[in-house]
Amino acid sequence: MIRVVLADDQDLVRGAFAQLVNSAADMEVVGEAATGAEVVDVASASHPDVIVMDIRMPDRDGIEATRLICADAVLAATRVLMLTTFETEENIVRALRAGASGFLAKSARPAQLLDAIRTVASGEALLSPGATRSLIARVVNMPDSSLVVTGRVAELTAREREVLVLIAAGLSNDELAGHLVLSPLTIKSHIGRILAKLGARDRAQLVMAAYESGLTRPGDRR
């Protein structure tokens, strides 16, 4: 069961999200918060798998709340899915730098939100297509700005670099296994070593690392 916390300053929005999440057989709402300060406390008390986090909230915005949550070692297993109407380059970069694992527009359909929660809970990165385009453009245009992880890509083996490029291209574990003709267990082992070598929290940060390091670029086809 995926344990979910909902953070949004609008009661009606939280209520609708709660009804949707609780309607899914594989997830449940374990907490709600109306402010950025409150969600940090709720997360500490409930240890959710995923926090669906609005960006604009009183007291402390969702990005700063995400930064505090992701910096807490006790909440290392908690993933944050940013859900907002403000899909801008600045918000995307700030959210991912803070440690968010996914970024989805509030205009997404209900089924997309549930799928996004499952994706983030499984350790995959989730960026909507618009966010991905904006993010890549931002990274490439800011080569001197270290966004998430820094210069240890050279420590990766040739196979690990290949896996990292494919992760940045959006392949899932199963797709990686099929593409490289390896077992899913071997793929998980590769990803675990890449995360450890780069000091990255999750796959969202690996995507950032691939573009930030120049290992892959917009327009690449693998």
C-alpha positions as CSV (number, residue, x, y, z in Angstrom):
1,M,0.0,0.0,0.0
2,I,1.4,3.4,-1.0
3,R,1.1,5.9,1.8
4,V,0.3,9.4,0.5
5,V,0.3,12.8,2.1
6,L,-1.5,15.7,0.3
7,A,-0.3,19.2,0.7
8,D,-2.4,22.0,-0.9
9,D,-3.8,25.2,0.7
10,Q,-7.2,24.7,-1.0
11,D,-9.6,22.5,1.0
12,L,-11.6,21.5,-2.0
13,V,-8.6,20.5,-4.0
14,R,-7.2,18.4,-1.1
15,G,-10.6,16.8,-0.6
16,A,-10.9,15.9,-4.3
17,F,-7.4,14.5,-4.3
18,A,-8.0,12.5,-1.1
19,Q,-11.2,11.0,-2.6
20,L,-9.3,10.0,-5.7
21,V,-6.3,8.5,-3.9
22,N,-8.4,6.6,-1.4
23,S,-10.4,5.2,-4.3
24,A,-7.3,3.4,-5.6
25,A,-6.8,-0.1,-4.2
26,D,-3.1,0.2,-3.8
27,M,-2.8,3.6,-2.0
28,E,-4.2,5.5,1.0
29,V,-4.1,9.1,2.3
30,V,-2.3,9.1,5.6
31,G,-2.1,12.9,6.1
32,E,-3.0,16.3,4.8
33,A,-1.5,19.7,5.1
34,A,-2.6,23.3,4.1
35,T,0.7,25.1,4.5
36,G,4.4,24.5,3.8
37,A,5.2,24.4,7.5
38,E,2.5,22.0,8.3
39,V,3.5,19.4,5.6
40,V,6.9,19.1,7.1
41,D,5.4,18.2,10.5
42,V,2.9,15.9,8.9
43,A,5.6,14.1,6.9
44,S,7.7,13.7,10.1
45,A,4.8,12.1,11.9
46,S,3.4,9.9,9.2
47,H,6.5,8.8,7.1
48,P,4.6,8.7,3.8
49,D,5.9,7.0,0.6
50,V,4.8,10.0,-1.5
51,I,3.9,13.6,-0.8
52,V,1.8,15.3,-3.4
53,M,3.0,18.9,-3.0
54,D,1.6,22.1,-4.2
55,I,4.2,24.8,-4.9
56,R,2.3,27.9,-3.8
57,M,1.3,27.6,-0.1
58,P,1.3,30.0,2.9
59,D,4.0,30.0,5.6
60,R,6.5,28.2,3.4
61,D,6.2,27.3,-0.2
62,G,6.2,23.8,-1.4
63,I,9.7,23.9,-2.8
64,E,11.2,25.0,0.5
65,A,9.1,22.4,2.3
66,T,10.5,19.8,-0.2
67,R,14.0,20.9,0.5
68,L,13.5,20.4,4.3
69,I,11.9,17.0,3.8
70,C,14.5,15.7,1.4
71,A,17.3,16.8,3.7
72,D,15.9,14.8,6.6
73,A,17.7,11.4,6.8
74,V,14.7,10.0,8.6
75,L,12.5,10.7,5.6
76,A,15.0,9.3,3.0
77,A,12.4,6.9,1.6
78,T,9.8,9.7,1.1
79,R,9.4,11.0,-2.5
80,V,7.8,14.3,-3.4
81,L,5.6,14.8,-6.5
82,M,5.1,18.5,-7.3
83,L,1.7,19.2,-8.6
84,T,1.0,22.7,-9.7
85,T,-0.6,25.1,-12.2
86,F,2.7,27.0,-12.5
87,E,4.9,24.8,-14.8
88,T,7.7,27.3,-15.4
89,E,11.4,26.7,-15.9
90,E,12.3,28.4,-12.6
91,N,9.8,26.2,-10.7
92,I,11.0,23.0,-12.4
93,V,14.7,23.7,-11.7
94,R,14.0,24.8,-8.1
95,A,11.8,21.8,-7.4
96,L,14.3,19.3,-8.7
97,R,17.2,21.0,-6.9
98,A,15.2,20.7,-3.7
99,G,14.9,17.0,-4.2
100,A,11.5,16.5,-5.9
101,S,11.2,13.2,-7.8
102,G,8.4,14.3,-10.1
103,F,6.6,17.3,-11.5
104,L,3.1,17.1,-12.9
105,A,0.6,19.9,-14.0
106,K,-2.7,20.1,-12.1
107,S,-4.4,19.9,-15.4
108,A,-3.4,16.2,-15.6
109,R,-6.3,13.7,-15.7
110,P,-7.2,11.8,-12.5
111,A,-5.7,8.5,-13.9
112,Q,-2.5,10.4,-14.7
113,L,-2.1,11.6,-11.1
114,L,-2.6,8.0,-9.7
115,D,0.0,6.7,-12.2
116,A,2.3,9.5,-11.3
117,I,2.1,8.6,-7.6
118,R,2.8,5.0,-8.5
119,T,5.8,6.0,-10.7
120,V,7.4,8.2,-8.0
121,A,6.7,5.6,-5.3
122,S,8.6,3.0,-7.3
123,G,11.7,5.2,-7.5
124,E,11.2,6.3,-11.1
125,A,11.5,10.0,-12.1
126,L,8.4,11.6,-13.4
127,L,8.4,14.8,-15.5
128,S,5.5,15.9,-17.7
129,P,6.6,16.5,-21.3
130,G,6.4,20.3,-21.0
131,A,8.5,20.2,-17.9
132,T,11.1,17.9,-19.5
133,R,11.6,20.3,-22.4
134,S,11.9,23.3,-20.2
135,L,14.2,21.5,-17.8
136,I,16.6,20.4,-20.5
137,A,16.7,23.8,-22.1
138,R,17.5,25.3,-18.7
139,V,20.3,22.9,-17.9
140,V,22.0,23.2,-21.3
141,N,21.8,27.0,-21.1
142,M,23.3,27.1,-17.6
143,P,26.4,24.9,-17.9
144,D,28.1,26.5,-15.0
145,S,25.3,25.9,-12.5
146,S,25.4,22.7,-10.6
147,L,21.8,21.7,-10.2
148,V,21.8,18.5,-8.3
149,V,24.9,16.3,-8.5
150,T,28.4,17.3,-9.5
151,G,31.3,16.0,-11.5
152,R,31.5,12.3,-10.6
153,V,30.1,11.0,-13.8
154,A,33.7,10.2,-14.9
155,E,33.8,7.6,-12.1
156,L,31.1,5.5,-13.8
157,T,32.0,2.5,-15.9
158,A,31.1,2.4,-19.6
159,R,28.1,0.2,-18.9
160,E,26.9,2.5,-16.1
161,R,27.2,5.6,-18.3
162,E,25.2,3.7,-20.9
163,V,22.5,3.0,-18.3
164,L,22.5,6.6,-17.2
165,V,22.0,7.9,-20.7
166,L,19.0,5.5,-21.2
167,I,17.6,6.6,-17.8
168,A,17.8,10.2,-19.0
169,A,15.9,9.1,-22.2
170,G,13.1,8.0,-20.0
171,L,13.4,4.2,-20.1
172,S,11.9,2.2,-17.2
173,N,13.8,-0.7,-15.6
174,D,12.0,-3.2,-17.7
175,E,12.7,-1.2,-20.9
176,L,16.4,-0.9,-19.8
177,A,16.6,-4.7,-19.3
178,G,15.1,-5.3,-22.8
179,H,17.3,-2.8,-24.5
180,L,20.5,-4.0,-22.9
181,V,19.5,-7.7,-22.9
182,L,20.1,-7.8,-19.1
183,S,18.0,-9.1,-16.2
184,P,15.9,-6.6,-14.2
185,L,18.0,-7.6,-11.2
186,T,21.2,-6.6,-13.0
187,I,19.6,-3.3,-14.1
188,K,18.7,-2.6,-10.4
189,S,22.2,-3.3,-9.4
190,H,23.6,-0.9,-12.0
191,I,21.2,1.8,-10.9
192,G,22.1,1.3,-7.3
193,R,25.8,1.7,-8.0
194,I,25.2,4.8,-10.2
195,L,23.2,6.4,-7.4
196,A,25.9,5.6,-4.9
197,K,28.7,6.9,-7.1
198,L,27.0,10.2,-7.9
199,G,25.6,10.7,-4.5
200,A,22.1,11.1,-6.1
201,R,18.8,10.6,-4.2
202,D,16.8,9.1,-7.0
203,R,16.3,8.8,-10.8
204,A,15.2,12.4,-11.1
205,Q,18.6,13.5,-10.0
206,L,20.2,11.0,-12.4
207,V,18.4,12.6,-15.3
208,M,19.7,16.0,-14.1
209,A,23.2,14.5,-13.8
210,A,23.2,13.1,-17.3
211,Y,22.3,16.5,-18.9
212,E,24.3,18.6,-16.5
213,S,27.5,16.6,-17.2
214,G,27.0,16.7,-21.0
215,L,26.7,12.9,-21.2
216,T,23.4,13.4,-23.1
217,R,21.9,16.4,-24.8
218,P,18.5,17.5,-26.2
219,G,17.9,15.8,-29.5
220,D,19.9,12.7,-28.8
221,R,18.3,9.5,-30.0
222,R,19.5,6.3,-28.4
